[in-house]
Amino acid sequence: MKTVSCLFAILMFLPLYGGEWPRFRGPNGAGVGEATGIPVVFRPGKNQGWKTAVPFGQSSPVVTGGRVFLTASEGGQLLTLAYDVKTGKELWRRAIRPAALKTIYKANDPASPTPATDGRNVYVFFADFGLVAYSLDGKELWRHALPPTTNFYGIGGSPVVANGLVVMLCDQMRASFVVALDAATGKQRWRRERPEVQDGWSVPVVYRDQLIMMGSTRVDSYQLSTGEERWWFPLMSNGSMGTPVIHGETLLVTAAGSETPWMPSFAATVAKLDKNGDGLISVAEAKDETEWFEHFGWVDADGNGQLDGKEWEQARGLGVGDYGAVAIPLDGKGKLDKGVVRWRLKRNLPYIPSALLYEGVFYLVKSGGIVTSVNPDTGAILKQGRTNGALGEYFASPVAAGGRIYAVSCEGKMTVLKAGAQWEILATNEFGEEVFATPAIGEGRLLVRTRAHLYGFGAGGASPNP
């Protein structure tokens, strides 16, 4: 009894905030934290706990053991950085210099993948190198090199840690795969080739003994311990983004798509551009096509500098068909029939941001500041509207804690919403810098990474607003 009483006394005096944020979008990618007391109104110099300069990267913060971890790239080096979560002080940085940094699409960078942690170590992935493990104090534990990826837009997926495994999904233009390493040693435990999947920027989630991931044309479930396929479901998208969420025994997946192709037919394009009559489209012939030329390297799947009909139609058809936010069962075997869909919604779908399930409501936040609340059991829209103070483009995913939702635009304007079916706007906070990374909520703080800084709000900062 004395032991129990002492334990109870200790628990009574623990802070009311807490929780770790161990991977992209926190525990199992859900985007939900445990912190309370985060201000409603905050910005640089206002209700600010701390601010520290950081090198550029689009990876999101993760939190464990009193530390915040980020990755970045600077001067041809790939960096892993650790900061004190209470003060923002840099504790250590480690650098890897790859043989080369591949040129990738302008909207991405070499340090987009978010670290992952199991509370003992931190694991980072760089598309130009592979996976590296560090102790929380910065000691390098192992490296596992991987061939450079072949993804025109770069890699957006991030590692996850589960059951002693570090899992990395690498969907790319050619030779997509998912690999699982032993977290303690970095040795490969299993690898699953994904020849049926081209391109993708999603992060897996775990459900019991399943590893579930989105691809550009399907959702797959693998046995976590072995990589053996369990079930898959066809779902079109304009390139899989973000992370699915789990609602009881249902998977909620959001895949933006379209009813018709966004590109003209190959025949029409050849008739317009093929100057030498070889039936192909070269870089020189396409350079004045302002609507799609910047994506030439993506359409050119074999990388030979010319587009043929097969490449064109494959790119043209991406995302056309059975897309949408869908609710599907979390069990089955082999290919699941379309009839298993419990509901499907094709309106207000975000492209890059992941959806959020919080306190019984499903939220979609998309570019233009469009926020939609949805009944997760039926797919019925509950409310839709705009964050009028932040109407720009959105890369970061919304996160939630303490009855509030935080959604930040690329322009660096963060809207704070009162959570609920009939959500309300509480404040719009401006950072004055671009924000691409998804915020983290850990150890009582909201952590926001801008282009050049990392901020900590709440838990020991200025008094929260009512």
C-alpha positions in Angstrom: 0.0 0.0 0.0 2.9 2.4 0.8 4.3 1.8 -2.7 1.0 2.5 -4.3 0.5 5.7 -2.2 3.9 6.9 -3.2 3.3 6.3 -6.8 0.0 8.1 -6.6 1.7 11.0 -5.0 4.3 11.2 -7.7 1.6 11.1 -10.4 -0.3 13.9 -8.7 2.7 16.2 -9.0 3.6 15.3 -12.6 2.9 18.2 -15.1 -0.4 18.1 -16.7 1.3 18.4 -20.1 3.3 15.6 -21.6 3.5 13.1 -24.4 6.1 12.3 -27.0 6.0 13.0 -30.8 8.0 10.1 -32.1 7.5 10.2 -35.9 5.8 12.2 -38.7 2.5 13.4 -37.3 3.2 12.0 -33.8 2.0 8.7 -32.3 1.2 6.3 -35.2 0.9 9.3 -37.6 -2.4 10.4 -36.1 -1.5 14.1 -35.6 -2.9 14.2 -32.1 -0.9 15.3 -29.0 -1.5 15.4 -25.3 -0.4 19.0 -24.5 -2.5 21.5 -22.7 -1.9 25.2 -22.1 -0.7 26.1 -25.5 -1.6 29.7 -26.2 -4.3 30.6 -28.8 -2.5 33.8 -29.8 1.2 33.4 -30.5 3.8 34.5 -33.0 7.5 35.6 -33.0 7.8 37.7 -29.9 4.3 37.0 -28.6 3.7 34.3 -26.1 6.9 32.8 -27.3 8.6 30.2 -25.1 11.8 30.2 -27.2 13.1 30.6 -30.8 16.3 29.3 -32.3 17.8 29.5 -35.8 18.0 26.2 -37.7 19.4 25.3 -41.2 16.8 24.8 -43.9 15.0 21.5 -44.4 11.3 20.5 -44.8 11.4 17.6 -42.3 9.1 18.0 -39.3 10.2 18.0 -35.6 10.0 14.9 -33.5 10.2 14.9 -29.7 11.5 12.4 -27.1 13.6 12.4 -23.9 13.5 16.2 -23.6 14.9 16.6 -27.1 13.7 17.9 -30.4 15.2 16.3 -33.5 15.3 17.7 -37.1 17.1 17.0 -40.3 18.5 19.6 -42.7 20.9 20.1 -45.6 23.6 22.7 -45.7 26.8 23.1 -47.8 26.5 19.7 -49.4 26.0 17.9 -46.1 23.0 16.1 -44.7 22.5 17.1 -41.0 20.8 15.6 -38.0 20.2 18.1 -35.2 19.1 17.9 -31.6 17.7 20.7 -29.4 16.6 21.0 -25.8 12.8 21.0 -25.8 12.7 23.4 -22.8 15.0 26.1 -24.1 15.6 25.5 -27.8 19.4 25.3 -27.3 21.2 23.2 -29.9 22.6 20.1 -28.2 24.4 18.4 -31.1 24.5 18.1 -34.8 25.9 15.3 -37.0 26.7 15.5 -40.7 26.9 13.0 -43.5 28.4 14.1 -46.9 27.0 11.9 -49.6 28.8 11.3 -52.9 26.4 13.7 -54.5 23.1 15.4 -53.9 20.6 14.8 -56.7 18.8 17.7 -58.3 15.1 17.4 -57.4 11.9 19.3 -58.0 12.0 22.9 -56.6 9.2 22.2 -54.0 11.3 19.5 -52.3 14.7 19.4 -50.7 17.3 16.7 -49.6 16.0 16.7 -46.0 12.3 16.3 -46.3 11.9 12.9 -44.5 11.1 13.4 -40.8 13.1 11.4 -38.2 11.6 8.7 -36.1 12.4 7.6 -32.6 11.6 4.7 -30.3 12.6 6.7 -27.2 16.1 5.2 -27.1 17.5 6.2 -30.5 16.6 8.4 -33.4 16.5 7.2 -37.0 16.9 9.4 -40.0 16.6 8.8 -43.8 18.1 10.7 -46.6 17.2 9.8 -50.2 20.8 10.5 -51.3 22.3 8.1 -48.7 20.0 5.8 -46.8 19.2 5.3 -43.1 21.3 6.3 -40.1 20.7 5.7 -36.3 22.0 7.9 -33.5 21.6 7.6 -29.7 19.7 10.5 -28.1 23.1 11.9 -27.2 24.3 11.9 -30.8 26.5 8.8 -31.0 26.2 7.2 -34.4 25.1 3.6 -33.9 24.8 2.3 -37.5 24.4 3.2 -41.1 22.4 1.3 -43.8 23.1 2.7 -47.2 20.5 2.5 -49.9 20.8 3.2 -53.7 19.8 6.8 -54.5 16.1 7.0 -55.2 14.6 7.7 -58.7 11.8 10.1 -57.9 11.7 13.3 -59.9 9.9 15.1 -57.1 12.1 13.7 -54.4 11.2 11.5 -51.5 8.5 12.7 -49.0 8.0 9.6 -47.0 9.6 9.1 -43.6 10.7 6.2 -41.5 8.5 4.6 -38.8 9.6 2.4 -35.8 7.5 -0.5 -34.6 8.2 -3.8 -32.9 11.9 -3.3 -33.0 11.9 -2.5 -36.7 12.7 0.6 -38.6 10.6 0.6 -41.7 11.1 2.9 -44.8 8.8 3.1 -47.7 10.5 4.2 -51.0 7.9 4.5 -53.7 9.6 5.9 -56.8 9.5 6.1 -60.6 11.2 2.7 -60.9 11.8 -0.1 -58.5 9.6 0.9 -55.6 10.1 -1.0 -52.3 9.6 -1.1 -48.6 12.4 -2.3 -46.3 12.5 -3.2 -42.6 15.7 -3.0 -40.6 16.5 -4.2 -37.1 16.4 -1.1 -35.0 19.3 -2.3 -32.8 21.7 -3.2 -35.6 20.5 -1.7 -38.9 20.6 -5.2 -40.5 17.9 -5.9 -43.0 15.1 -8.1 -41.6 12.9 -8.1 -44.8 12.4 -6.2 -48.0 9.3 -6.1 -50.2 9.5 -5.0 -53.8 6.5 -3.0 -55.1 6.6 -3.3 -58.9 2.9 -2.4 -59.1 3.4 1.0 -57.5 5.0 4.0 -59.2 5.8 7.2 -57.2 4.5 8.0 -53.8 5.1 10.3 -50.8 3.2 8.7 -48.0 4.2 7.4 -44.6 2.8 4.0 -43.3 0.8 3.4 -40.2 0.6 0.4 -38.0 -2.6 -1.5 -37.0 -2.0 -4.5 -34.7 0.3 -6.7 -36.7 -0.3 -4.9 -40.0 1.9 -2.3 -41.8 -0.5 -0.2 -43.9 0.6 2.2 -46.6 -0.8 4.3 -49.5 0.5 4.1 -53.0 -0.4 6.2 -56.0 -2.9 3.7 -57.2 -3.6 1.4 -54.2 -3.6 0.9 -50.4 -1.5 -2.1 -49.2 -1.4 -4.0 -46.0 1.7 -6.1 -45.1 2.5 -8.4 -42.2 4.7 -6.2 -40.1 7.1 -8.9 -38.9 7.7 -10.4 -42.4 6.5 -8.1 -45.2 4.1 -10.7 -46.5 1.2 -9.2 -48.3 -2.2 -9.4 -46.5 -4.6 -7.3 -48.5 -4.7 -4.4 -51.0 -7.4 -2.0 -52.2 -7.3 -0.1 -55.5 -7.5 3.7 -55.0 -6.4 6.3 -57.5 -4.6 9.5 -56.5 -2.6 12.3 -58.0 0.4 10.8 -56.2 -0.2 9.4 -52.7 0.5 11.9 -50.0 0.3 12.1 -46.3 -0.8 9.4 -43.9 -4.0 7.4 -43.4 -5.7 7.4 -40.0 -7.3 4.7 -38.0 -10.9 4.9 -36.7 -11.7 1.9 -34.6 -11.5 -1.0 -37.1 -11.8 1.3 -40.1 -9.0 2.9 -42.2 -9.7 6.4 -43.4 -7.6 7.2 -46.5 -7.6 10.5 -48.4 -6.6 10.4 -52.0 -7.0 13.5 -54.2 -7.8 12.8 -57.9 -10.0 13.9 -60.8 -12.7 12.8 -63.1 -10.8 13.7 -66.3 -7.0 13.9 -67.1 -5.3 17.2 -66.5 -3.0 16.6 -69.6 -4.2 16.6 -73.3 -3.9 13.4 -75.3 -0.6 12.3 -76.6 -1.9 12.5 -80.2 -2.9 16.1 -79.8 0.4 16.9 -78.1 2.5 15.3 -80.8 0.5 17.1 -83.5 1.2 20.4 -81.8 4.9 19.9 -80.8 6.6 17.2 -82.9 8.7 19.3 -85.2 10.9 16.5 -86.6 8.1 14.0 -87.1 9.6 11.2 -85.1 6.5 10.6 -83.0 8.2 11.7 -79.8 8.4 14.9 -77.8 11.9 16.1 -76.9 12.9 18.6 -74.3 13.6 21.2 -77.0 10.2 20.7 -78.5 8.3 21.0 -75.2 10.3 23.9 -73.6 7.6 26.5 -74.3 4.7 24.5 -72.8 4.3 26.6 -69.6 1.4 24.5 -68.3 3.3 21.2 -67.9 7.0 21.5 -69.0 8.3 21.8 -65.4 7.0 18.2 -65.0 8.8 16.9 -68.1 11.3 14.9 -65.9 8.4 13.1 -64.2 6.6 12.1 -67.4 9.9 10.9 -68.8 9.9 7.7 -66.8 12.9 6.1 -68.5 15.0 9.3 -68.3 16.0 9.4 -72.0 15.0 13.0 -72.6 12.1 12.1 -74.9 8.4 11.4 -74.2 6.7 8.5 -75.9 3.0 7.6 -75.9 3.2 5.0 -73.2 5.0 7.4 -70.8 2.5 10.2 -71.6 -0.6 8.2 -71.1 0.6 6.7 -67.9 1.2 10.1 -66.5 -2.0 11.5 -68.0 -4.1 8.8 -66.3 -2.7 9.3 -62.8 -5.4 10.1 -60.3 -8.3 9.5 -62.8 -10.9 7.0 -61.6 -11.9 5.8 -58.1 -10.3 8.4 -55.9 -11.5 10.2 -52.8 -11.6 10.1 -49.0 -12.7 6.5 -48.3 -13.5 4.4 -45.3 -12.4 0.7 -45.7 -12.1 -2.2 -43.3 -8.8 -3.0 -41.7 -8.8 -6.6 -42.5 -9.2 -8.9 -45.4 -7.1 -11.1 -47.8 -5.9 -10.3 -51.3 -7.6 -7.7 -53.4 -10.5 -6.1 -51.6 -13.6 -5.5 -53.7 -15.0 -1.9 -54.1 -18.1 -3.0 -52.3 -16.2 -3.0 -49.0 -16.1 0.9 -49.0 -18.2 2.1 -46.2 -18.3 5.7 -47.6 -16.5 7.8 -50.2 -16.2 11.6 -50.3 -14.9 13.4 -53.4 -15.2 17.0 -52.2 -12.7 19.4 -50.6 -9.9 16.8 -50.7 -6.4 18.0 -49.7 -3.5 17.1 -52.0 -0.5 17.2 -49.7 -1.7 17.6 -46.1 -2.9 14.5 -44.3 -6.4 14.4 -42.9 -7.0 14.5 -39.1 -9.3 12.5 -36.9 -9.8 14.2 -33.6 -12.4 13.8 -30.9 -14.8 11.9 -33.2 -14.6 14.3 -36.1 -12.6 13.9 -39.4 -11.0 17.0 -40.7 -9.8 17.9 -44.2 -7.6 21.0 -44.7 -6.6 22.0 -48.2 -5.0 24.8 -50.1 -7.1 27.9 -50.2 -7.6 27.6 -46.4 -10.6 25.3 -47.0 -11.5 23.3 -43.8 -14.1 20.6 -43.9 -15.4 18.6 -40.9 -16.8 15.1 -41.7 -18.6 12.4 -39.8 -16.1 9.5 -39.8 -18.8 6.9 -39.6 -20.9 8.1 -42.5 -18.8 10.5 -44.6 -21.4 13.2 -44.2 -20.0 16.8 -44.3 -20.7 18.6 -41.1 -19.3 22.0 -41.9 -17.1 23.5 -44.6 -15.6 27.0 -44.7 -12.4 28.9 -45.0 -9.7 30.2 -42.7 -10.1 33.7 -44.0 -6.8 34.9 -42.6 -4.7 32.1 -44.2 -6.0 31.4 -47.7 -2.7 30.3 -49.3 -1.1 26.9 -50.2 -0.8 24.2 -47.6 2.0 21.6 -47.4 1.9 21.0 -43.6 -0.7 18.7 -42.1 -3.1 19.8 -39.3 -2.4 18.7 -35.8 -4.5 18.8 -32.6 -4.3 18.9 -28.8 -6.2 20.4 -25.9 -9.5 20.8 -27.9 -7.8 22.8 -30.6 -6.6 22.3 -34.2 -3.5 23.9 -35.6 -3.2 24.4 -39.4 -0.4 26.4 -41.0 -0.1 27.6 -44.6 3.1 27.7 -46.6 3.0 31.5 -46.2 3.5 31.0 -42.5 0.0 31.8 -41.3 -1.3 29.4 -38.6 -5.0 29.2 -37.9 -6.1 27.9 -34.5 -9.5 26.3 -34.5 -11.8 25.3 -31.7 -12.3 21.6 -32.5 -15.8 20.2 -33.1 -18.2 19.3 -35.8 -19.1 23.1 -36.1 -15.4 24.2 -35.7 -14.7 27.8 -35.0 -11.7 30.0 -35.8 -10.0 31.3 -32.6 -7.0 33.1 -34.1 -4.7 33.5 -37.0 -1.0 33.8 -36.1 1.6 35.0 -38.6 5.3 33.8 -38.5 6.6 36.1 -41.3 8.4 33.1 -42.8 7.4 30.2 -45.0 6.4 27.0 -43.2 6.5 23.6 -45.0 7.0 21.3 -42.0 4.1 19.8 -40.0 4.2 21.1 -36.4 4.9 18.8 -33.5 3.2 18.6 -30.1 5.4 17.2 -27.4 6.3 17.6 -23.8 3.7 20.4 -23.4 4.8 22.4 -26.4 3.7 23.3 -29.9 6.9 23.2 -32.0 6.8 25.0 -35.3 9.6 24.9 -37.9 9.7 27.8 -40.3 12.2 28.3 -43.1 14.9 29.4 -40.8 13.8 29.0 -37.2 12.3 26.5 -34.7 9.8 27.8 -32.2 8.5 26.4 -28.9 5.2 27.7 -27.6 3.6 26.8 -24.3 4.7 24.9 -21.1 6.9 27.4 -19.4 6.6 30.2 -21.9 4.3 33.2 -21.5 0.9 32.6 -19.9 -1.6 31.0 -22.2 -4.5 32.9 -23.5 -8.0 32.0 -22.3 
